[in-house]
Amino acid sequence: MSQTKFLLDESKMPTHWYNIAADLPVAAPPVLHPGTMQPVGPDDLAPLFPMELIMQEVSTEREIPIPEPVREVFRLWRPAPLIRAHRLEKALGTPAKIYYKYEGVSPAGSHKPNTAIPQAWYNAQAGIKKLSTETGAGQWGSSLAFAGALFGLQVQVFQVRVSYDQKPYRRALMETYGASCVASPSNLTNAGRAILAQNPEHPGSLGIAISEAVEVAATNDDTKYALGSVLNHVLLHQTIIGQEAMLQLEMAGDDPDVVVGCTGGGSNFAGIAFPFIGQQLRGGKKRRIVAVEPAACPSLTRGKYAYDFGDTAHLTPLTKMHTLGSTFTPPGFHAGGLRYHGMAPMVSHLKELGLIEATAYHQVACFEAGVLFARAEGIVPAPEANHAVKGAIAEALRCKAEGKSEVILFNLCGHGHFDMAAYTQYFAGKLTDQSYDEAELAMALSGLPSVPA
């Protein structure tokens, strides 16, 4: 068996983030101010973000330098390994080659520190002392807590209540890094109190948690808001994943025909996929780029491409994206990081341009794939990452059926060490496929804001 792990020397770690906006054939629709319906400017975003991040959000430069203090922290775990899944290939009996980029080697156990570190650093450089944020499963919350500890920032995390109850160890990890974590909806904000007044047992949603975190930032001069997915600057920071993977695949002597990533808000998917899409847009090899999302929260495959709010209380600007409606509350399946009503505007735009495709799976099939992967490769994936594993296995089995020896690359965006309660439920036969309420979805979509053409 040939070498399975491809490691880059630290000197090969990318020095710039890749900005796909520079290569788009059609510019993405602008972000709109909900009051004026006009494109937002930097001043509109200044209450929430430091100016350096705002300028990255609107940049059309192809390459944006990664500050050396950020790269210094990245060296704790980057470059992350690329691994050839020989044993999984054998278990599937596929002629395909399967590679995975493993982001679970970060201190927080996922890809999220790739953007948490620069966001914390830029805020600290701007003199900010506190950050507020939301989190689903806790991957983002623990990553921002880690980053806050490194740069002397207080971090307040609003965690979606169902995940707060399901995943106590992620909450403990946040507190270990020094952050405070409360279940959302909470009594700490007007947005949270309004939801609890309607339903004291509300399971929460990322849209609600975002409302709470944005409210805290907007009403406190010493606090800024940090988001773990969806926005352009967040996706930009994650492109270090795909850039490293390109160099490692050159070492392996391969070039992917299919690139797969799980999608909730779009950050890890963008991280692995955008550099390859950009290469294609500049005249390079055409590949299939597959986004895999949960069937219980299927924004790309079931949502409407329209302007919508990023949060439930409508405190955010309007972005054009695939959305299930800002008031939609998905069922409490275990991939808490994929339980968001909308998809990143840039990912949504690429879907509209026909540059990516999307598919959706229920959680039991994804856990089944995750267990198969763990028994073959030794790594237990997070519930979110199981969707990418499932997508990659589906592609490998297609290659088997068609007799094709394609090269498949997927992003294993995090480990599942804090998600073992979900695996326990799976082995006990208690993990069930959950479906969203069609009537609730219809109601949420009917409430989309009216935006003039």
PATORMAR-361337 format. One line per field, with one value per residue (C-alpha): residue number from 1; x, y, z. Coordinates in steps of 0.02 Angstrom, whole numbers. Example, Ala and Ser with C-alpha at 12.3 -4.5 7.8 and 13.67 -1.06 7.14 Angstrom:
BEGIN
n	[1 2]
east	[615 684]
north	[-225 -53]
up	[390 357]
This chain:
BEGIN
n	[1 2 3 4 5 6 7 8 9 10 11 12 13 14 15 16 17 18 19 20 21 22 23 24 25 26 27 28 29 30 31 32 33 34 35 36 37 38 39 40 41 42 43 44 45 46 47 48 49 50 51 52 53 54 55 56 57 58 59 60 61 62 63 64 65 66 67 68 69 70 71 72 73 74 75 76 77 78 79 80 81 82 83 84 85 86 87 88 89 90 91 92 93 94 95 96 97 98 99 100 101 102 103 104 105 106 107 108 109 110 111 112 113 114 115 116 117 118 119 120 121 122 123 124 125 126 127 128 129 130 131 132 133 134 135 136 137 138 139 140 141 142 143 144 145 146 147 148 149 150 151 152 153 154 155 156 157 158 159 160 161 162 163 164 165 166 167 168 169 170 171 172 173 174 175 176 177 178 179 180 181 182 183 184 185 186 187 188 189 190 191 192 193 194 195 196 197 198 199 200 201 202 203 204 205 206 207 208 209 210 211 212 213 214 215 216 217 218 219 220 221 222 223 224 225 226 227 228 229 230 231 232 233 234 235 236 237 238 239 240 241 242 243 244 245 246 247 248 249 250 251 252 253 254 255 256 257 258 259 260 261 262 263 264 265 266 267 268 269 270 271 272 273 274 275 276 277 278 279 280 281 282 283 284 285 286 287 288 289 290 291 292 293 294 295 296 297 298 299 300 301 302 303 304 305 306 307 308 309 310 311 312 313 314 315 316 317 318 319 320 321 322 323 324 325 326 327 328 329 330 331 332 333 334 335 336 337 338 339 340 341 342 343 344 345 346 347 348 349 350 351 352 353 354 355 356 357 358 359 360 361 362 363 364 365 366 367 368 369 370 371 372 373 374 375 376 377 378 379 380 381 382 383 384 385 386 387 388 389 390 391 392 393 394 395 396 397 398 399 400 401 402 403 404 405 406 407 408 409 410 411 412 413 414 415 416 417 418 419 420 421 422 423 424 425 426 427 428 429 430 431 432 433 434 435 436 437 438 439 440 441 442 443 444 445 446 447 448 449 450 451 452 453]
east	[0 73 87 -83 -44 21 99 158 305 259 347 215 68 -27 19 -143 -328 -415 -563 -679 -766 -619 -657 -847 -923 -1069 -1054 -1155 -1311 -1276 -1319 -1465 -1512 -1685 -1744 -1689 -1673 -1510 -1341 -1258 -1095 -951 -1028 -1185 -1082 -965 -1069 -1043 -871 -698 -659 -526 -656 -784 -661 -629 -817 -834 -664 -645 -456 -408 -280 -286 -130 -141 -61 95 26 -121 -6 97 -57 -104 63 -6 -98 -75 -41 -175 -152 -224 -256 -288 -429 -359 -453 -618 -590 -560 -714 -821 -740 -728 -603 -612 -474 -539 -443 -497 -430 -434 -476 -507 -323 -353 -356 -545 -568 -638 -606 -683 -521 -468 -582 -596 -411 -408 -575 -512 -346 -425 -543 -401 -302 -451 -453 -608 -619 -774 -854 -1029 -1077 -1196 -1159 -1255 -1162 -1026 -886 -888 -917 -771 -660 -698 -672 -500 -459 -522 -408 -257 -292 -364 -547 -700 -818 -1004 -1085 -1271 -1289 -1447 -1541 -1564 -1375 -1339 -1432 -1365 -1180 -1126 -942 -932 -1003 -869 -736 -796 -789 -616 -556 -636 -797 -971 -1104 -1292 -1436 -1531 -1665 -1613 -1678 -1524 -1591 -1752 -1748 -1732 -1865 -1988 -1966 -1979 -2138 -2216 -2143 -2045 -1986 -1925 -1783 -1694 -1621 -1464 -1572 -1629 -1454 -1387 -1521 -1465 -1280 -1309 -1418 -1280 -1151 -1263 -1309 -1136 -998 -859 -926 -918 -1005 -916 -999 -934 -1006 -1112 -1022 -893 -747 -781 -782 -626 -530 -575 -496 -331 -405 -426 -262 -167 -263 -210 -26 -47 -138 8 120 4 7 -182 -312 -493 -637 -763 -752 -875 -915 -1055 -1155 -1250 -1199 -1065 -896 -808 -883 -816 -649 -621 -715 -685 -500 -546 -694 -583 -455 -594 -659 -483 -482 -429 -502 -690 -746 -907 -926 -1054 -1133 -1212 -1342 -1462 -1631 -1710 -1641 -1618 -1588 -1500 -1615 -1780 -1758 -1803 -1670 -1724 -1676 -1698 -1639 -1496 -1582 -1754 -1778 -1731 -1584 -1467 -1456 -1543 -1441 -1492 -1474 -1559 -1671 -1804 -1865 -1789 -1925 -1901 -1850 -1774 -1797 -1664 -1557 -1379 -1284 -1313 -1189 -1299 -1462 -1467 -1613 -1504 -1352 -1203 -1246 -1087 -1122 -1302 -1241 -1127 -1274 -1376 -1232 -1229 -1053 -1102 -1235 -1324 -1396 -1475 -1472 -1559 -1456 -1468 -1390 -1254 -1213 -1208 -1079 -983 -970 -911 -780 -723 -702 -600 -499 -497 -566 -738 -819 -929 -1114 -1092 -942 -1040 -1138 -979 -928 -1098 -1081 -907 -962 -1109 -989 -870 -1013 -1068 -892 -902 -1067 -1000 -827 -743 -580 -617 -527 -641 -591 -694 -672 -678 -713 -708 -699 -845 -763 -891 -1036 -1030 -1204 -1269 -1170 -1237 -1413 -1370 -1307 -1459 -1575 -1642 -1573 -1715 -1734 -1823 -1925 -1966 -2146 -2205 -2335 -2205 -2090 -2230 -2269 -2086 -2066 -2226 -2148 -1997 -1967 -2030 -1883 -1909 -1835]
north	[0 169 322 375 541 695 827 999 1086 1243 1346 1289 1355 1483 1665 1733 1693 1665 1778 1698 1865 1911 1769 1768 1783 1876 1977 1918 2020 2162 2157 2275 2389 2330 2510 2590 2434 2510 2420 2431 2525 2502 2624 2518 2369 2466 2436 2248 2222 2304 2395 2271 2131 2245 2283 2096 2069 2185 2154 2095 2070 1890 1873 1948 1931 1825 1927 1847 1844 1742 1624 1603 1535 1429 1340 1253 1136 1195 1138 1007 832 763 576 443 332 166 62 147 118 -67 -80 -5 -106 51 90 272 357 445 583 683 844 823 982 895 919 1098 1132 1153 997 1075 1196 1342 1414 1455 1606 1626 1667 1807 1877 1887 1961 2098 2143 2150 2260 2378 2392 2286 2199 2089 1979 1907 1762 1617 1432 1274 1115 1219 1200 1385 1441 1339 1401 1584 1552 1480 1630 1751 1672 1697 1881 1938 1955 1915 1802 1780 1635 1605 1419 1349 1270 1096 1084 1162 1015 882 930 982 947 1079 1201 1145 1172 1351 1384 1305 1433 1570 1608 1621 1512 1527 1431 1526 1590 1673 1808 1914 2002 2077 1953 1804 1865 1890 1710 1639 1739 1646 1476 1451 1281 1342 1229 1377 1404 1482 1625 1663 1645 1764 1891 1884 1900 2043 2135 2124 2193 2329 2395 2391 2505 2393 2235 2175 2027 1877 1754 1578 1552 1630 1798 1824 1861 1700 1595 1687 1635 1453 1445 1398 1222 1204 1291 1168 1023 1077 1070 903 825 879 781 632 648 666 796 780 748 773 887 857 958 965 1126 1217 1399 1359 1394 1225 1189 1354 1318 1157 1202 1387 1370 1229 1326 1479 1375 1315 1492 1544 1409 1257 1083 1069 968 917 1012 931 1014 891 956 883 831 906 1080 1081 1262 1226 1086 1148 1333 1483 1595 1763 1910 1868 1914 1815 1812 1786 1957 2045 2143 2099 2166 2075 1952 1853 1669 1502 1516 1419 1582 1674 1615 1431 1319 1154 994 953 831 807 900 1063 1156 1124 1187 1359 1426 1504 1465 1580 1708 1667 1479 1515 1623 1483 1364 1485 1497 1308 1292 1177 1045 998 842 804 654 607 587 398 365 493 411 242 316 393 226 139 275 264 75 92 251 264 441 469 612 747 731 876 794 632 718 743 563 505 611 545 364 392 457 310 186 275 253 69 48 142 63 233 269 449 549 607 739 783 892 800 962 900 753 687 663 778 700 524 540 545 388 304 342 275 108 94 118 279 398 436 533 696 795 978 1037 1077 1198 1291 1300 1369 1499 1549 1567 1667 1794 1833 2021 2109 2177 2283 2206]
up	[0 -50 61 128 212 120 232 180 258 357 224 99 200 94 124 48 56 -111 -153 -280 -311 -424 -546 -552 -727 -648 -488 -339 -296 -172 13 46 190 247 275 113 2 -59 -58 112 131 252 376 387 445 561 720 698 621 620 458 400 396 313 174 151 143 -8 -89 -268 -253 -298 -158 17 126 284 424 497 677 609 515 673 763 613 629 784 665 487 355 392 319 158 173 40 103 42 170 133 -53 -17 95 -44 -183 -288 -427 -373 -274 -118 -31 121 193 381 477 645 691 750 939 932 825 666 523 617 692 512 524 714 728 598 656 836 780 673 815 940 821 814 1004 1030 1199 1181 1047 1040 930 903 885 840 884 967 839 802 981 1047 904 939 1125 1083 974 1106 1235 1122 1087 1254 1203 1308 1209 1240 1148 1120 1085 1005 1149 1075 1045 1215 1292 1170 1178 1355 1320 1185 1311 1434 1301 1273 1460 1471 1344 1449 1353 1428 1347 1369 1291 1156 1160 1323 1440 1408 1251 1186 1042 1158 1279 1136 1078 1255 1284 1137 1182 1345 1281 1111 1048 971 799 727 663 841 913 781 829 1011 970 847 974 1105 983 914 1087 1168 1102 1168 1082 902 821 745 626 592 418 278 252 115 232 328 169 112 269 243 69 150 154 -34 -72 37 -39 -214 -166 -78 -225 -335 -215 -236 -425 -434 -479 -417 -534 -393 -240 -97 59 185 187 322 309 179 261 256 84 18 98 2 -157 -199 -248 -369 -440 -462 -555 -670 -697 -751 -886 -785 -769 -752 -602 -518 -354 -239 -87 35 155 285 218 374 335 145 96 -70 -128 -57 -16 -121 -198 -132 -22 162 334 410 579 653 733 570 639 495 316 174 73 -81 -41 -43 109 202 280 427 548 500 646 587 689 819 721 783 646 738 629 476 554 472 371 237 131 108 -28 -124 -120 -171 -315 -378 -372 -478 -602 -618 -548 -405 -376 -215 -135 34 151 313 470 494 323 364 530 443 323 468 559 400 379 561 550 390 422 613 626 701 603 676 629 508 424 407 269 168 203 141 -16 -53 -27 -145 -278 -251 -270 -428 -496 -450 -542 -694 -690 -678 -587 -539 -405 -263 -136 17 170 336 427 607 726 827 996 1080 984 1055 1130 952 907 1065 1005 833 899 1014 866 941 811 691 530 566 442 443 452 274 340 443 292 184 318 334 146 133 251 142 129 -25 -125 -282 -439]
